Structures are given as structure tokens and as C-alpha cells.
Amino acid sequence: MTSYDALDRGQETCAQAYARALDVWGQWLRQWRRTGAPRALQTALICKRIASEKFDVWKAELRTGRSSRQAMRAARTGLSLDKMLHQIRRDERASAHAAI
């Protein structure tokens, strides 16, 4: 699923999920600093792990998007090369026909 698909359906993008996870992690860290409660620290550490996982998902999505753009660019380049080869062959046939 790409970010654009998620936006069309009103769902959260990977970048938004990562930002939300960072926000929640920060809230639990502030709670731990205020209270010193061990449970708040445990929750903050879990939120840190979740934020890290969300970041990895976002990074993978970016890589996938980049590779798909590169594949499309390569396909367009290949298509234009194919057109050029076709034109060259046509020109060769026309010149060979003119020489006869």
C-alpha cells in the first residue's frame, strides 16, 4: 500500500503513523520524568520499539516507491530506445531500397 492509496481511503500513511508513534513515545517519556513510575518507563520503552518499527515500515515504503519510479523510468527509456531502433531499421530499409 502506498501513501497515496491510504490518502484516498482516508487511512493513516506510514509517515503519519511514525509521527503519531513518536508523539506517544514522547508523552510516555514525559510521564515517566514527572512521576518516576516504572510502569511509565516500561510503556515508554515499548512505545520506542513501536516507533522504531513504524520508521522501518516507512523507510521500506520509501525504498519501494523509489524502486518503482526507477523501474518506470527504465521502462520509458527502454521504450524510447525501442522506438529509435525501429526508426533506424526503417531508415536502413529505405536507404537500401533507394540504392536498388
C-alpha positions in Angstrom: 0.0 0.0 0.0 1.4 3.4 -0.9 0.8 6.7 0.8 -1.5 7.8 -2.0 -3.7 4.7 -1.6 -4.0 5.4 2.1 -4.9 9.0 1.5 -7.7 8.0 -1.0 -9.3 5.8 1.6 -8.8 8.2 4.5 -6.3 5.9 6.2 -3.1 6.9 8.0 0.0 6.9 5.9 3.2 5.3 7.1 4.8 8.7 7.8 1.7 9.8 9.8 1.8 6.5 11.8 5.5 7.1 12.5 4.8 10.7 13.6 2.0 9.5 15.9 4.2 6.8 17.4 6.9 9.4 18.2 4.3 11.6 19.8 3.0 8.8 22.0 6.6 7.8 22.9 7.3 11.4 23.9 4.2 11.6 26.1 5.2 8.5 28.0 8.7 9.8 28.5 7.3 13.0 29.9 5.0 11.0 32.1 8.0 8.9 33.4 10.1 12.1 34.1 7.2 13.6 36.0 6.2 10.6 38.1 9.2 8.3 38.0 6.8 5.4 37.8 8.4 2.2 36.5 5.3 1.3 34.6 5.6 4.6 32.6 9.2 3.8 31.8 8.2 0.3 30.6 5.4 1.8 28.4 7.8 4.4 27.0 10.3 1.6 26.1 7.5 -0.3 24.3 6.4 2.9 22.5 10.0 3.4 21.4 10.1 -0.1 19.9 6.8 0.5 18.1 8.1 3.9 16.8 11.2 2.1 15.5 9.0 -0.5 13.7 6.9 2.3 12.2 10.1 4.0 11.0 11.3 0.8 9.4 7.9 0.4 7.6 8.1 4.0 6.4 11.6 3.6 5.2 10.7 0.4 3.3 7.8 2.2 1.6 10.1 5.0 0.5 12.5 2.4 -0.9 9.7 0.6 -2.7 8.4 3.9 -4.2 11.9 4.8 -5.3 12.5 1.4 -7.0 9.1 1.6 -8.7 9.9 5.0 -10.0 13.2 3.8 -11.3 11.5 0.8 -13.0 9.1 3.1 -14.7 11.9 5.4 -15.8 13.8 2.4 -17.2 10.7 1.2 -19.0 10.2 4.6 -20.6 13.9 4.7 -21.6 13.6 1.2 -23.0 10.5 2.2 -24.9 12.3 5.2 -26.4 15.3 3.0 -27.3 12.9 0.6 -28.9 11.4 3.4 -31.0 14.9 4.6 -32.0 15.9 1.1 -33.1 12.6 0.7 -35.1 13.3 4.1 -36.8 16.9 3.1 -37.6 15.7 -0.2 -39.2 13.1 1.7 -41.2 15.8 4.2 -42.4 18.1 1.3 -43.3 15.4 -0.3 -45.4 14.5 2.9 -47.1 18.2 3.6 -47.9 18.7 0.0 -49.2 15.5 0.4 -51.3 16.7 3.7 -52.7 20.1 2.2 -53.6 18.4 -0.5 -55.7 
